[in-house]
Amino acid sequence: MPIGHRYWAIPEGYIPAQSTNGDDPRFLSHETACLLNTGTQDAKVTITIYFTDREPAGPYHVTVPARRTVHLRFNDLKDPEPIPLDTPYASVIESSHPIVVQHTRLDTRQPALALLSTIAFNAD
């Protein structure tokens, strides 16, 4: 049974430019959208990024296969443009089928790692 919604918003976004834990990608400061599709059809997802002082970026496209999850790092979004570092942003996620969205940030600017995680706002 599919659970979730088709429209989600994450009003808080920020990717720190610095990390203190070397080049290990597991410990690179990042933002992640965890996308869960419990349905029987692939979900076609678009993400639009909003800024305080410029026009939105996107759409970025990702597919969440049926009965699967995708942990999408915002740092890895490159097309149509990379998400700028050290810049506040917000995101709107639209899906062709219901999904669940969780937002997570790993901030490694200090040796004591900081992790923030929350369910995105369902905008249906």
N, C-alpha and C positions, 0 to 999 in steps of 0.2 A: 504494500500500500504506500503510495507516495505521501510524504509529509513535507511540510514547509510552505513556502510562498514563492511567488514569482518576482516580487519587487522588494529589494532590501536597500538600506542606507547605512553607511558607516560615516558619521559626521566628523570623527576624529581620525586624522592620519598624519603621520610624521615619520620620516626615515632619517635617523641621525647619519651624518656623514662619517662619523668616527666610530671605530670599534677598538677595544683594547686587548682583544684576544687573538691577535695575529691574523693569519690568512685562512684559518680554518673556516670554511663556509657555514658550518653548523653554528658558529658563534659570531657571525657577522650581524650587526644591527639590522633588523628588518621588520617589515609589516607583512602579515599573512592573512589571507581570507581562506578559511577552511570551508569548502563547499561540499555538502552532502546531498547526494541524489539517491533516494530510496526507491524511486519509481522504476518502471520497466522500459522507459525510453530515455535515450541520451538527452541531456539538457544543454541547449545552446545558450551560453551566457555572454552578455556584454557588460563591460564595466566602463563607466564614465567618471573621470576625475575632475573635481571642482577645486578652484583656488580662490584665495582672497583678492588677488590683484591681476588676474588674467582670465582669458576664456578657457573653458574646459578642455581637457585632453581626452582623446579616445574617439570612437569606442575601441576598447581592447576586447578580443574575442577568445573564449576558452570553451571547451566542451567538457562536461562532467558526464562520464559514461553512466549508463543505467546501473543502479545498485552499487555505486562506487563513490569514493571521495577524492577530492583534489585539494591539496594544500598549496595554494598559489601565493608565492611571494611577490608582493608589489614591486620589489627591487628587480625582479626578472621581467617585468613588463617593458618591452622595447618598441613595439609597433602599435601605434604610429610614432611614439616618442617615449624615452625613459621618464619615469617619475623623478622629478628633481629632489635631490637630497636637501636636508635642512630647510624644508619648505612645508608649512602646514597645508593640508588638503583634506578633502572629503570624497567619498566615493558612493556612487549609486550602481547597484548590481541588478540587472534584469535577466530573467531566465525564461526560456520557452516552456519549462515545466517546473512544478514546485521543487524547491531545494531549501536546505537550511544553511545559514551563513553564520560563521563565528569569526570574529576579528581578534588577531593576536599581534602583539608587538614584543620583540626582544630588543632591549636597549643595552648595549655592551660598552657604552662610553666610559663606564667605570668598571674596575675589576669585579665589584659585586654586581652581578647581572640583575637586570630588572625585567620582569615579564608581566605583561598586561594582557588579559583576555576577557572578551565579553561577546554575547550574542548580538549580532547586528540588529538594527531596527527594522521590523517587517513593515513595509510601506504599502501593502495591499489594501 
